[in-house]
């Protein structure tokens, strides 16, 4: 089985491109920051240019005409002549600067803040890294594990087929349904065989009514090996208790279930002529035209058989009781059906 990298090469190419772009942006931001730092350091070491003080503003008037006014008042004859020279040199107007204070020098570009270029670069790098992580996660999650590929094959149509769930319990997975149905244990010299049919008991409680059964149980044992067979004809009834005759109580029949169990799962004990058995029985059905199939249901069953008359020709009538779960039922009173057989 290939790895995830071999299964999705395009995913990792996209991840590599995104990571490369993010690293390139980070390197550009770092180089820009180093260059700005160097320019700022050089600006701090350079001497500041001398600033010339502004010229002092001129005081008074450029021409003082007060003496001429006193010597030649308006309307006098002397006003028509050439005005005498006063001896004062005209004062040139002071250059206008527009402001009496010196203009402050403009700030240097090196002292200016770095602006938004570094922030945008860092943000873009972070976005690219996050995108690379998301692409890698999405590509990895779309790859199935080798175990899943081996257990759940995908057909040609592309729709995954769910893994089959075994209907039989784990303990009976190695025994096909119905494989022991026609077998028995030879009785030898000290063996015994018991067979009985029992009255109705509740198999399952439904929301409306009951599912009842009338079990038939048989067992053969030679004292060392044992094998039991169970037959469970089932009916759905709308009665509070299992009826004596389901056909007369308008019960609806359902498929009969069967079960076979051998040791060590089957426990058989004998006390004289009394035979007892217990075990967990996995049931199966026998659909028409197909092989037996497990139902997936397992019942804890116990049964006891006791003689109900003298032994004649190696066989004696029997009676007994069966228990499935917590419900008990006695054997039916039918001569020839319930019996104990000796070798």
C-alpha positions as CSV (number, residue, x, y, z in Angstrom):
1,X,0.0,0.0,0.0
2,X,1.3,3.5,-0.8
3,X,1.6,6.3,1.6
4,X,-0.6,9.4,1.6
5,X,2.2,11.4,-0.1
6,X,2.3,8.9,-3.0
7,X,-1.5,8.9,-3.3
8,X,-1.9,12.7,-3.5
9,X,1.2,14.3,-5.1
10,X,-0.8,17.4,-6.2
11,X,-1.6,18.2,-2.6
12,X,2.0,18.3,-1.6
13,X,3.0,20.4,-4.7
14,X,0.4,23.0,-3.7
15,X,1.7,23.0,-0.1
16,X,5.2,23.5,-1.3
17,X,4.3,26.4,-3.5
18,X,2.4,28.1,-0.7
19,X,5.2,27.6,1.8
20,X,7.7,28.9,-0.7
21,X,5.7,32.1,-1.3
22,X,5.3,32.7,2.4
23,X,9.1,32.3,3.0
24,X,9.8,34.7,0.1
25,X,7.5,37.3,1.7
26,X,9.1,36.9,5.1
27,X,12.6,37.2,3.7
28,X,11.5,40.4,1.8
29,X,10.1,41.9,5.0
30,X,13.3,41.1,7.0
31,X,15.6,42.6,4.3
32,X,13.5,45.8,4.1
33,X,13.6,46.2,7.9
34,X,17.5,45.7,7.9
35,X,17.9,48.4,5.1
36,X,15.7,50.9,7.0
37,X,17.6,50.3,10.2
38,X,20.9,51.0,8.4
39,X,19.6,54.2,6.8
40,X,18.4,55.4,10.2
41,X,21.8,54.7,11.8
42,X,23.6,56.7,9.1
43,X,21.2,59.6,9.5
44,X,21.9,59.8,13.3
45,X,25.7,59.8,12.7
46,X,25.6,62.7,10.1
47,X,26.2,66.3,11.4
48,X,23.2,68.6,11.3
49,X,23.5,71.5,8.7
50,X,24.0,75.1,10.1
51,X,21.0,77.2,10.1
52,X,21.6,80.9,9.3
53,X,19.7,83.3,11.6
54,X,17.2,85.5,9.9
55,X,18.0,89.1,9.3
56,X,16.9,91.6,11.9
57,X,13.8,93.6,10.9
58,X,14.3,97.3,10.0
59,X,13.2,99.8,12.6
60,X,11.8,103.3,11.9
61,X,10.9,104.8,8.6
62,X,13.1,104.8,5.5
63,X,13.0,108.7,5.1
64,X,12.3,111.1,7.9
65,X,10.5,114.2,6.5
66,X,9.9,115.9,9.8
67,X,12.9,118.4,9.4
68,X,11.9,119.5,5.9
69,X,8.3,119.9,7.0
70,X,9.4,122.4,9.7
71,X,11.7,124.4,7.4
72,X,9.2,124.6,4.5
73,X,5.7,124.2,5.7
74,X,3.1,123.6,3.0
75,X,2.2,126.8,1.0
76,X,5.5,128.5,1.5
77,X,7.7,129.8,-1.3
78,X,10.5,127.6,-0.4
79,X,8.4,124.7,-1.2
80,X,8.7,125.3,-4.9
81,X,12.5,124.9,-4.9
82,X,14.6,121.9,-4.6
83,X,14.5,120.4,-1.1
84,X,17.7,120.6,0.7
85,X,19.8,117.6,1.4
86,X,19.3,116.5,5.0
87,X,22.4,114.4,5.2
88,X,20.5,111.3,6.0
89,X,21.2,108.5,3.7
90,X,18.1,106.7,2.6
91,X,17.6,103.4,4.3
92,X,17.0,100.5,2.0
93,X,14.0,98.5,2.7
94,X,14.8,95.2,4.5
95,X,14.3,92.1,2.5
96,X,11.0,90.5,3.2
97,X,11.2,86.9,4.3
98,X,7.5,86.3,5.0
99,X,8.3,85.3,8.6
100,X,10.5,86.6,11.3
101,X,11.3,83.0,12.5
102,X,13.5,80.6,10.7
103,X,11.7,77.8,8.9
104,X,12.3,74.3,10.6
105,X,14.2,71.9,8.4
106,X,12.0,69.2,6.7
107,X,12.2,65.7,8.2
108,X,14.5,63.2,6.5
109,X,13.0,60.2,4.8
110,X,15.2,57.9,6.9
111,X,13.5,59.2,10.1
112,X,10.0,58.5,8.7
113,X,8.1,55.5,9.9
114,X,8.5,52.3,7.8
115,X,4.8,52.5,6.7
116,X,2.4,49.6,6.0
117,X,4.7,47.6,3.7
118,X,6.1,45.4,6.6
119,X,2.7,44.8,8.1
120,X,1.2,43.8,4.8
121,X,4.1,41.4,4.1
122,X,3.7,39.7,7.5
123,X,0.0,39.4,7.0
124,X,0.3,37.9,3.6
125,X,2.9,35.4,4.9
126,X,0.7,34.3,7.7
127,X,-2.3,33.8,5.3
128,X,-0.1,31.7,2.9
129,X,1.1,29.5,5.8
130,X,-2.5,28.9,7.0
131,X,-3.5,28.0,3.5
132,X,-0.7,25.5,3.2
133,X,-1.7,23.9,6.5
134,X,-5.4,23.7,5.3
135,X,-4.4,22.2,2.0
136,X,-2.2,19.6,3.7
137,X,-4.9,18.7,6.1
138,X,-7.6,18.3,3.4
139,X,-5.3,16.3,1.2
140,X,-4.3,14.0,4.1
141,X,-7.8,13.4,5.3
142,X,-9.0,12.4,1.8
143,X,-6.5,9.5,1.8
144,X,-7.8,6.2,3.2
145,X,-5.6,4.2,5.5
146,X,-4.1,0.9,4.2
147,X,-6.3,-1.0,6.8
148,X,-9.5,0.6,5.5
149,X,-8.4,-0.1,1.9
150,X,-7.9,-3.7,2.7
151,X,-11.1,-4.3,4.6
152,X,-13.5,-2.2,2.5
153,X,-12.9,-2.7,-1.2
154,X,-14.1,0.0,-3.6
155,X,-15.9,-1.4,-6.7
156,X,-15.5,-0.1,-10.2
157,X,-18.4,2.3,-9.9
158,X,-16.5,4.2,-7.2
159,X,-19.1,3.8,-4.4
160,X,-17.4,2.2,-1.3
161,X,-18.9,-1.1,-0.2
162,X,-19.6,-1.4,3.6
163,X,-17.7,-4.1,5.3
164,X,-20.0,-7.1,5.9
165,X,-21.1,-7.7,9.5
166,X,-21.1,-11.4,10.5
167,X,-24.5,-12.5,11.6
168,X,-23.2,-15.2,13.9
169,X,-21.6,-14.5,17.3
170,X,-17.9,-14.6,17.5
171,X,-17.9,-17.9,19.4
172,X,-19.8,-19.6,16.5
173,X,-18.1,-17.8,13.6
174,X,-16.1,-20.9,12.7
175,X,-19.2,-23.1,12.5
176,X,-21.5,-22.6,9.5
177,X,-25.2,-22.3,10.2
178,X,-26.8,-25.7,10.2
179,X,-23.5,-27.6,10.0
180,X,-24.4,-29.7,13.0
181,X,-28.2,-30.1,12.4
182,X,-28.0,-33.8,11.3
183,X,-25.3,-35.0,13.6
184,X,-25.5,-36.6,17.1
185,X,-23.2,-38.2,19.7
186,X,-23.1,-42.0,19.8
187,X,-24.5,-43.2,23.1
188,X,-21.9,-46.0,23.6
189,X,-22.5,-48.0,26.8
190,X,-23.3,-45.2,29.3
191,X,-24.8,-42.5,27.1
192,X,-28.3,-41.1,27.0
193,X,-30.5,-39.1,24.6
194,X,-33.4,-36.8,25.7
195,X,-36.1,-35.2,23.7
196,X,-39.0,-32.9,24.7
197,X,-41.4,-30.3,23.4
198,X,-42.4,-27.5,25.8
199,X,-45.4,-25.1,26.2
200,X,-45.3,-21.6,25.0
201,X,-43.1,-18.9,26.6
202,X,-42.3,-15.3,25.8
203,X,-39.3,-15.0,23.4
204,X,-39.5,-11.2,23.0
205,X,-41.7,-8.5,24.4
206,X,-43.0,-6.2,21.7
207,X,-44.5,-2.7,21.8
208,X,-47.9,-4.3,21.0
209,X,-48.2,-8.0,21.8
210,X,-45.7,-10.7,22.2
211,X,-43.4,-12.9,20.2
212,X,-43.9,-16.4,21.6
213,X,-42.3,-19.7,21.0
214,X,-42.9,-23.4,21.7
215,X,-39.4,-24.9,22.0
216,X,-38.3,-28.4,21.0
217,X,-35.0,-29.5,22.6
218,X,-33.0,-32.6,22.2
219,X,-29.6,-33.7,23.5
220,X,-27.2,-36.7,23.1
221,X,-24.3,-37.4,25.4
222,X,-21.9,-40.3,26.0
223,X,-20.6,-38.9,29.3
224,X,-17.7,-37.0,27.6
225,X,-19.1,-35.4,24.5
226,X,-22.4,-33.7,24.2
227,X,-24.5,-32.1,21.4
228,X,-27.9,-30.3,21.6
229,X,-30.4,-29.2,19.0
230,X,-33.1,-26.5,19.6
231,X,-36.1,-25.7,17.4
232,X,-38.0,-22.5,18.1
233,X,-41.3,-22.0,16.1
234,X,-42.3,-18.4,16.7
235,X,-45.6,-16.5,16.6
236,X,-46.6,-12.9,17.0
237,X,-49.6,-12.7,19.3
238,X,-51.8,-9.8,20.6
239,X,-52.3,-11.6,23.9
240,X,-51.0,-10.8,27.4
241,X,-49.7,-14.3,27.8
242,X,-48.5,-17.1,25.4
243,X,-51.7,-18.9,24.3
244,X,-52.0,-22.6,24.6
245,X,-52.7,-22.9,20.9
246,X,-51.4,-20.0,18.8
247,X,-53.5,-21.1,15.8
248,X,-56.7,-20.6,17.8
249,X,-55.6,-17.2,19.2
250,X,-55.2,-15.6,15.7
251,X,-51.4,-15.4,16.2
252,X,-49.3,-14.7,13.0
253,X,-46.5,-17.3,12.4
254,X,-43.0,-16.1,11.7
255,X,-39.9,-18.0,10.4
256,X,-38.9,-20.9,12.7
257,X,-35.4,-20.5,14.3
258,X,-32.9,-23.3,14.9
259,X,-29.8,-23.7,16.9
260,X,-27.1,-26.3,17.4
261,X,-24.5,-26.3,20.2
262,X,-21.7,-28.7,21.1
263,X,-19.3,-28.8,24.0
264,X,-17.4,-26.9,25.4
265,X,-20.1,-24.3,24.9
266,X,-22.7,-26.8,25.9
267,X,-22.7,-27.8,29.6
268,X,-24.5,-31.2,30.3
269,X,-24.8,-32.8,33.7
270,X,-26.5,-36.1,34.9
271,X,-27.9,-37.0,38.2
272,X,-29.0,-40.6,37.8
273,X,-31.7,-40.6,35.1
274,X,-32.0,-36.8,35.3
275,X,-30.3,-34.8,32.5
276,X,-29.7,-31.0,32.6
277,X,-28.1,-28.8,29.9
278,X,-27.3,-25.1,29.6
279,X,-25.6,-22.9,27.0
280,X,-25.9,-19.9,24.7
281,X,-27.6,-20.9,21.5
282,X,-27.1,-18.8,18.3
283,X,-30.1,-19.2,16.1
284,X,-30.4,-19.5,12.3
285,X,-33.2,-19.8,9.8
286,X,-33.7,-22.0,6.7
287,X,-35.0,-19.8,3.9
288,X,-36.6,-21.7,1.0
289,X,-34.1,-22.5,-1.7
290,X,-31.0,-21.0,0.1
291,X,-28.5,-22.2,2.7
292,X,-29.2,-21.7,6.4
293,X,-28.3,-18.2,7.6
294,X,-27.6,-16.9,11.2
295,X,-30.2,-14.4,12.6
296,X,-27.7,-12.6,14.8
297,X,-29.7,-13.5,17.9
298,X,-28.4,-15.6,20.8
299,X,-30.5,-17.0,23.6
300,X,-29.4,-18.3,27.0
301,X,-31.3,-21.6,27.3
302,X,-31.4,-24.2,30.0
303,X,-33.5,-27.4,30.1
304,X,-34.0,-30.4,32.4
305,X,-35.3,-33.9,31.6
306,X,-36.6,-36.5,34.1
307,X,-38.2,-39.9,33.6
308,X,-42.0,-40.0,33.7
309,X,-42.5,-43.7,33.6
310,X,-40.7,-47.1,33.5
311,X,-38.0,-47.9,31.0
312,X,-39.2,-50.2,28.2
313,X,-37.0,-51.3,25.4
314,X,-34.3,-48.8,26.4
315,X,-36.7,-45.8,26.4
316,X,-38.9,-44.1,29.0
317,X,-41.4,-41.3,28.8
318,X,-40.0,-38.0,30.1
319,X,-41.1,-34.6,31.4
320,X,-39.1,-31.5,32.1
321,X,-38.9,-27.7,32.0
322,X,-37.2,-25.2,29.8
323,X,-36.0,-21.7,30.5
324,X,-35.1,-19.0,28.0
325,X,-33.9,-15.8,29.6
326,X,-36.2,-15.4,32.7
327,X,-39.3,-17.2,31.3
328,X,-40.1,-20.9,32.2
329,X,-42.3,-23.4,30.4
330,X,-43.1,-27.0,31.3
331,X,-43.1,-29.9,28.8
332,X,-46.3,-30.7,27.0
333,X,-48.2,-33.8,28.0
334,X,-47.9,-35.8,24.8
335,X,-47.0,-39.5,25.0
336,X,-44.3,-40.6,22.6
337,X,-43.0,-37.1,22.1
338,X,-41.0,-36.6,25.4
339,X,-38.7,-39.4,26.1
340,X,-35.4,-40.6,27.5
341,X,-33.4,-43.2,25.5
342,X,-30.7,-45.4,26.9
343,X,-28.3,-47.6,24.9
